Amino acid sequence: MSGARRRLVGRVARELLTAELREAVAKRGEPGAQAQARARRVREALESLGPFWIKVGQILSTRPDVVPDSMLPELAKLHDHANVLPFSRLEPVLREELGPGWRDRFAELDVTEPLGAASLAQVYRAVLPDGTAAVVKVQRPGVREVMTQDMAFLRRATRLVGRAAPRFSSLIDTEAMLGVIFDAMQPELDFTNEARNMKRAHRLVAGYEHLTVPEVLTATPRVLVQSLAPGTSIRHADPGAFTLDERMAIGRELLSFLYRGFFVDRFFHADPHPGNIFVAPGEPATLIDWGMVGRVDRRTGMLLVLILLNLAQNNGHGLAAAWAELGHATPGAQPGAFMNDMALLVPKIADASLGSWTSASR
């Protein structure tokens, strides 16, 4: 990590810590207002640190089991509120990736305002010479270098924490946790990976009536041209514009496609937040942004099935045993106590609805 980057991370961390200490000493304001202020500071800190940290915040925004309720609305803003770069900053990327005659590839390209601005790229509406409606995804300049530096910094920091606090590391394998995140994020830096993922997903979704995936039209490491997804993200869609049958069919097929990915295809969309699902009345829902995908080996898939079967059969001990097989016990683990806890918990949730599970996790 460069000296300037290291200083930025240090400054942002100090500012967060100083604000927390100041509020702890002052003890003023309503608890709810303090929580909202803290959430806003965390979101602003992640935005100031750039793409990698924004991506981490986006992942956390979908984890109500990990993040407090007060934090979720602020982190959700990271999906839609990335700073917009002027097109003049991105045009060199198009020229380097598609050649000096890149403009001839498009009959129209609306550069006045991007359709979307994310932490890694900006997306523009386009029309190809044959009349095909498309979107052009352009990687932000320098983003690959910054993310690579941040990943290397976190790896070093994690090793230092492991040596300084071995007891903590024996309970939480932070290196393994970061490894999962890095393995998911690294391919996003090369759009040819996303193109391959999208082509595979397009084949896998062919049998679904109410679900589709964009078609890849052109792909280079930093530019991706794909067919335009009709409508708007499901987060902003008006439910009243869709019939009940449409909503139910889209929901069923989304769940079916995701579960099929986990247990049959062993290849699935790893970032299916509402902003990545586009819907329009009378059209199939479109699952976009295939930069982050997951892959499941056969053994892990079978263990996940076994966990669900044990849950359905109200078998807490069986669920605990299958869950333990997914990883390894830490030195301080108590497998017998874990099994007993599951035996008490499972009967309470075996017949519960998904909505009640979500509420309980919060």
C-alpha positions as a printed Julia matrix, in Angstrom:
362×3 Matrix{Float64}:
   0.0     0.0     0.0
   1.33    3.45   -0.92
   2.16    5.96    1.78
  -0.71    8.24    0.72
  -3.19    5.35    0.84
  -1.92    4.24    4.26
  -2.31    7.78    5.6
  -5.88    7.99    4.26
  -6.89    4.73    5.96
  -5.25    5.87    9.22
  -6.93    9.28    9.1
 -10.41    7.83    8.48
  -9.95    5.28   11.28
  -8.81    8.01   13.71
 -11.77   10.22   12.82
 -14.22    7.4    13.47
 -12.6     6.53   16.79
 -12.46   10.2    17.86
 -16.16   10.69   17.1
 -17.06    7.56   19.1
 -15.0     8.67   22.07
 -16.47   12.18   21.92
 -20.03   10.84   22.03
 -19.19    8.35   24.78
 -17.81   11.15   26.96
 -20.59   13.64   26.18
 -23.42   11.11   26.6
 -25.86   13.5    24.94
 -28.76   12.98   22.59
 -31.3    10.22   22.19
 -29.92    6.68   21.74
 -31.73    6.35   18.42
 -30.24    9.57   17.09
 -26.78    8.5    18.25
 -27.15    5.18   16.45
 -28.21    6.94   13.25
 -25.27    9.34   13.49
 -22.88    6.42   14.01
 -24.33    4.6    10.99
 -23.94    7.7     8.84
 -20.31    8.12    9.93
 -19.52    4.5     9.08
 -21.16    4.81    5.66
 -19.3     8.07    4.91
 -16.03    6.48    6.06
 -16.5     3.53    3.72
 -17.32    5.88    0.84
 -14.19    7.92    1.47
 -12.0     4.8     1.5
 -13.12    3.74   -1.94
 -14.27    0.71   -3.94
 -13.11   -2.2    -1.78
 -14.57   -0.8     1.41
 -17.79    0.25   -0.34
 -18.14   -3.34   -1.55
 -17.67   -4.62    2.01
 -20.39   -2.21    3.17
 -22.72   -3.44    0.42
 -22.22   -7.04    1.55
 -22.88   -6.1     5.18
 -26.06   -4.24    4.18
 -27.62   -7.61    3.33
 -26.64   -9.21    6.65
 -29.18   -8.27    9.35
 -27.8   -11.2    11.37
 -24.45   -9.41   11.63
 -25.23   -5.68   11.38
 -27.54   -3.73   13.76
 -30.88   -2.5    12.4
 -29.74    1.12   12.76
 -26.85    0.49   10.38
 -28.7    -1.29    7.56
 -30.48    1.71    5.91
 -27.24    3.7     5.73
 -25.21    0.8     4.33
 -27.97    0.15    1.77
 -27.26    3.62    0.35
 -23.89    2.31   -0.81
 -25.68    0.37   -3.55
 -27.07    3.48   -5.24
 -25.1     6.5    -4.1
 -21.58    6.1    -5.48
 -19.97    9.36   -6.58
 -20.4     9.96  -10.32
 -17.26   10.58  -12.35
 -17.52   12.82  -15.42
 -17.46   10.83  -18.66
 -14.23   12.56  -19.64
 -12.49   10.5   -16.9
 -13.85    7.24  -18.33
 -13.44    7.91  -22.07
  -9.72    6.95  -22.0
 -10.71    3.53  -20.65
 -13.03    2.99  -23.64
 -10.32    4.13  -26.04
  -7.7     1.83  -24.48
 -10.02   -1.19  -24.34
 -11.97   -0.84  -27.62
  -9.51    1.13  -29.74
  -9.45    4.69  -31.09
 -12.56    4.03  -33.21
 -14.65    2.92  -30.22
 -17.41    5.43  -31.01
 -18.2     3.6   -34.27
 -19.38    0.62  -32.2
 -22.43    2.6   -31.07
 -25.19    4.4   -32.93
 -25.98    6.22  -29.69
 -24.25    6.52  -26.32
 -25.85    8.71  -23.65
 -22.95   10.08  -21.62
 -24.85   12.98  -20.03
 -25.82   10.89  -17.01
 -24.96    7.26  -16.23
 -27.72    4.72  -15.69
 -25.81    3.62  -12.62
 -22.67    4.51  -10.69
 -21.21    1.75   -8.56
 -17.99    1.43   -6.62
 -16.18   -0.33   -9.48
 -17.79    1.04  -12.62
 -20.33    3.32  -14.27
 -23.02    2.17  -16.68
 -24.34    4.08  -19.69
 -27.32    3.55  -22.0
 -26.41    2.79  -25.62
 -27.87    1.72  -28.96
 -25.82   -0.47  -31.29
 -25.69    0.14  -35.07
 -28.22   -2.69  -35.61
 -30.68   -1.01  -33.22
 -30.06   -3.26  -30.21
 -30.64   -1.47  -26.89
 -27.59   -2.0   -24.69
 -25.69   -0.81  -21.66
 -21.96   -0.09  -21.5
 -20.21   -0.83  -18.23
 -16.88    1.02  -17.86
 -14.47    0.34  -15.03
 -13.39    3.38  -13.04
  -9.76    4.31  -13.78
  -7.27    3.15  -11.14
  -9.81    1.04   -9.25
  -7.91   -2.22   -9.76
  -4.71   -0.85   -8.23
  -6.48    0.66   -5.21
  -8.44   -2.54   -4.45
  -5.32   -4.69   -4.79
  -3.48   -2.42   -2.35
  -6.35   -2.53    0.16
  -6.54   -6.32    0.0
  -2.81   -6.63    0.61
  -3.06   -4.18    3.53
  -5.88   -6.15    5.15
  -3.97   -9.42    4.75
  -0.97   -7.93    6.57
  -3.17   -6.39    9.27
  -4.94   -9.7     9.83
  -1.64  -11.55   10.27
  -0.52   -8.94   12.83
  -3.79   -9.34   14.75
  -3.35  -13.11   14.65
   0.1   -12.88   16.19
  -0.92  -10.25   18.74
  -4.18  -11.96   19.78
  -3.81  -15.72   19.21
  -6.77  -16.51   21.46
  -9.07  -14.34   19.34
  -7.71  -15.93   16.16
  -8.36  -19.39   17.54
 -12.06  -18.48   17.84
 -12.47  -16.5    14.6
 -10.42  -17.39   11.54
 -10.21  -13.88   10.13
  -7.75  -14.88    7.41
 -10.19  -17.48    6.1
 -13.07  -14.97    6.26
 -11.09  -12.39    4.3
 -10.0   -15.08    1.86
 -13.63  -15.79    1.0
 -14.31  -12.08    0.43
 -11.15  -11.61   -1.65
 -11.85  -14.69   -3.76
 -15.29  -13.29   -4.54
 -14.12   -9.74   -5.26
 -10.94  -10.4    -7.25
 -12.73  -11.66  -10.4
 -14.88   -8.5   -10.44
 -11.8    -6.54  -11.48
 -11.77   -8.27  -14.88
 -15.02   -7.95  -16.84
 -14.16  -10.95  -19.03
 -14.79  -13.06  -15.92
 -18.2   -11.45  -15.52
 -18.92  -12.1   -19.2
 -18.13  -15.81  -18.8
 -20.33  -15.98  -15.69
 -23.17  -14.23  -17.53
 -22.97  -16.57  -20.53
 -23.12  -19.59  -18.24
 -26.01  -18.13  -16.25
 -27.83  -17.32  -19.49
 -27.73  -21.01  -20.42
 -28.82  -22.13  -16.95
 -31.8   -19.78  -16.83
 -33.11  -20.8   -20.26
 -35.85  -23.01  -18.81
 -37.42  -20.25  -16.72
 -40.39  -18.28  -18.01
 -40.21  -15.31  -15.61
 -36.45  -14.95  -15.2
 -33.61  -14.04  -17.58
 -30.0   -12.84  -17.72
 -28.59  -10.14  -20.05
 -26.8   -11.2   -23.22
 -23.09  -10.41  -23.5
 -22.35   -8.32  -26.6
 -18.71   -7.27  -26.07
 -16.28   -7.91  -23.21
 -12.77   -6.74  -22.36
 -11.08   -6.6   -18.95
 -12.42   -3.08  -18.28
 -15.43   -2.67  -20.61
 -18.56   -4.81  -20.82
 -21.38   -4.24  -23.32
 -24.56   -6.19  -22.65
 -28.23   -6.13  -23.6
 -30.4    -3.64  -21.73
 -32.47   -5.0   -18.84
 -35.99   -3.54  -19.12
 -37.67   -1.76  -16.21
 -36.11   -0.74  -12.94
 -34.55   -2.4    -9.92
 -36.99   -4.31   -7.78
 -36.1    -1.95   -4.93
 -37.69    0.98   -6.77
 -40.47   -0.88   -8.61
 -44.13   -0.13   -7.88
 -45.74   -3.4    -6.7
 -49.12   -2.11   -7.88
 -47.87   -2.13  -11.48
 -47.62   -5.94  -11.39
 -50.36   -8.52  -11.03
 -50.27  -10.82   -8.03
 -49.59  -13.74  -10.35
 -46.57  -11.91  -11.82
 -45.12  -11.13   -8.4
 -45.6   -14.69   -7.16
 -44.13  -16.2   -10.33
 -41.05  -13.97  -10.23
 -40.5   -14.72   -6.54
 -40.87  -18.48   -7.04
 -38.51  -18.59  -10.0
 -35.88  -16.42   -8.3
 -35.85  -18.79   -5.31
 -35.88  -21.82   -7.6
 -32.94  -20.49   -9.63
 -30.9   -19.66   -6.54
 -31.56  -23.01   -4.87
 -30.82  -24.83   -8.11
 -27.52  -22.95   -8.18
 -26.68  -24.08   -4.64
 -27.63  -27.73   -4.95
 -27.67  -28.75   -8.63
 -25.56  -26.44  -10.8
 -23.24  -25.56   -7.87
 -22.83  -22.1    -9.43
 -24.85  -19.14   -8.17
 -25.16  -15.35   -8.13
 -23.34  -14.27   -4.97
 -24.72  -10.72   -4.77
 -28.5   -10.93   -5.41
 -29.47   -7.73   -3.59
 -32.57   -5.83   -4.85
 -30.5    -3.44   -6.95
 -29.34   -6.37   -9.1
 -32.84   -7.58   -9.98
 -34.65   -5.56  -12.68
 -38.37   -5.92  -13.31
 -40.96   -4.52  -15.71
 -44.67   -5.39  -16.05
 -45.18   -8.17  -18.56
 -41.44   -8.93  -18.78
 -39.25  -11.57  -17.12
 -37.18  -10.35  -14.18
 -33.54   -9.79  -15.16
 -30.72  -10.79  -12.84
 -27.78   -8.45  -13.56
 -24.2    -7.9   -12.31
 -22.54  -11.32  -12.52
 -19.11  -10.18  -11.36
 -19.47  -11.94   -8.01
 -20.52  -15.58   -8.17
 -20.23  -18.54   -5.83
 -19.31  -22.14   -6.51
 -20.15  -25.07   -4.26
 -18.35  -28.41   -4.31
 -20.43  -31.58   -4.2
 -19.65  -32.38   -0.55
 -20.62  -28.89    0.67
 -23.82  -29.02   -1.39
 -24.77  -32.36    0.14
 -24.08  -31.06    3.65
 -26.31  -28.03    3.01
 -29.1   -30.36    1.85
 -28.57  -32.46    4.99
 -28.85  -29.33    7.17
 -32.17  -28.39    5.56
 -33.5   -31.95    5.84
 -32.61  -32.13    9.53
 -34.29  -28.78   10.09
 -37.41  -29.96    8.27
 -37.42  -33.16   10.34
 -37.01  -31.23   13.62
 -33.67  -32.95   14.28
 -31.45  -30.54   16.21
 -28.65  -33.03   16.88
 -28.51  -34.02   13.21
 -28.44  -30.37   12.13
 -25.59  -29.62   14.57
 -23.56  -32.59   13.31
 -24.0   -31.58    9.65
 -23.21  -27.95   10.45
 -19.99  -28.94   12.24
 -18.93  -30.93    9.17
 -18.9   -27.7     7.12
 -15.86  -26.44    9.02
 -13.63  -27.41   11.91
 -13.91  -26.98   15.66
 -11.78  -24.32   17.32
  -9.78  -25.23   20.45
 -12.42  -23.69   22.71
 -15.41  -25.27   20.99
 -17.89  -27.41   22.9
 -19.55  -29.69   20.31
 -21.78  -31.38   22.89
 -23.12  -28.07   24.16
 -23.68  -26.89   20.57
 -25.74  -30.01   19.84
 -27.82  -29.47   22.96
 -28.42  -25.83   22.02
 -29.58  -26.88   18.53
 -31.84  -29.52   20.06
 -33.55  -26.73   22.04
 -33.63  -24.21   19.18
 -34.75  -26.31   16.21
 -38.22  -27.23   17.56
 -38.93  -23.51   17.95
 -38.07  -22.63   14.35
 -38.76  -25.8    12.34
 -42.28  -24.64   11.43
 -41.58  -20.89   11.43
 -42.04  -18.72    8.34
 -39.12  -17.08    6.53
 -40.38  -13.69    7.69
 -40.27  -14.7    11.34
 -36.72  -16.03   10.89
 -35.66  -12.67    9.51
 -37.26  -10.83   12.41
 -35.65  -13.16   14.94
 -32.19  -12.69   13.39
 -32.48   -8.96   13.99
